[in-house]
């Protein structure tokens, strides 16, 4: 759905009710399931996750994945039109204990609804300073509206271009942390092919994830919190924060090992959460690399 049609659907929904939004978005998702080239990647992913199951089961999981993805748009609509998002939290006290001292890095994943997670954080503590790094697409459509709504809620956003971000963007993030703010970064998507990455073990294969969050943690001394948010009902969520991950500056020769160990810790948490919520995986590009692939990408 592009920006114009999304706005048109929102307008019609205000007139006729949320049932219209739900039906239309599910029909659109069904169309993507039938015709999108990314469907094969999802099918492959569920084949890796459930190797003992038959192909029809993997296709069913893919269909459910596409259908569940529509709830992100529905709940965004509800939240942006005055409906309070209900939520339960787990581990919030761990974050609150350190955030005022030196800030913290929130490692978001495309498992569950990260956008609602940002909104929930603002609801949990309105005075919270939150900086969100987000990729910038050439034609953003719905994503552009999404960023506008987040900024209106008080979230500061730094857009990272495909051809590379400014060094000042990184400096701003470090300063934000040092002033006790929260910096949110994606943990499971590489925005550019030349982006620095780390390779971790994942689902019996390998996965390449961004190195930046761990460098931020090393330089600033701020802990990393792996943050997950799952839907429990209509515009209702549960979010959890795992134990903080610290990366000590230590000796220079040990830094690479410390960063790699922290990245693997995140990957293990992500895999555990994925197995618990497999149909809320909204990463539609190739993520898991197997030995049978022609080439495993490295740093």
C-alpha positions, 0 to 999 in steps of 0.5 A: 500500500502506497501513501495515497491509498493508505490515507484513502483506506484510513479515511474510509475506515473512519467512516465505516469502521475498523472492520473495513481496514482489517478486510482490505489489508488482509486481501492485500496481504493475500495478494502479496502471498500469491504474487510477491517474489519474497514469498519463496524466502519466507517459505525457505525460512520456515523450511529451515525452522521446521525441517521435519514438516512438509511443504504445505505446512511451510506454505501455511506458515508463510500465509499466516506470516503475511496475514499477521503482518497486517495487524501492524497497520491496523494497530498503528491506525488505532493508536494514531486515532486515540486508541490507547495501546494496552500492554504488559511489560517484563524486565522494565525495571532492568532498563530503568535502573541504568537509563539515567546513568549512562543511557542504554541501547535498545536492540530491536528485531523484525520479530513482533511489532517494533514500531508499537514497541517505540510507542509503548516505551513513550507510554511507559515513561513520557519523559524518556528520551528515545532516538531511533535509527531508521533506514531511508527508502527512495519511495517510502509510502506507508513507512514515511507516514509511520516515521511522521507518527513516531516523530509526533509522539516525541521520538527523535529519528535519524534516517540512514541513507542507503549510500551511507550515513554521516559520521555526525549521526554516530556522534549524535547517538553516542552523545545521546547515550551519554546524556542518559537517553535510549538509542534504538537500533535494528539488530537483524537487518543490514541496510547496505551491502558495504555495511560492517557486519558480524556473522553469527550462528543461527538456526543451524546456519549463519546470519549476518547482523549489523556491527554498529550496536556493539560498537556503540556499546563499546565506545559509550559503555552503555548496556545493550537491551534486546527488546521484543514486543508481541501482540496478545490481542487487538491493539494489545501487546506484551514486551520483554527486555532481556538481561543487559549485555555489557561490552567492556573496553578491556584490552584492544586485542580482546575487543573483537572477541567481546563484540562477537560474543555479544552479537552471538548472545543477541542471536541466541535470544532472537532464535529463542524468541523466534521459536516461541513466536514463529508467525510474527517474524516480519523479515521478508528477505534472506536471513539464514545462510546455509552451507548449501548456499553458494556463498556465505557472506562475511564481513 
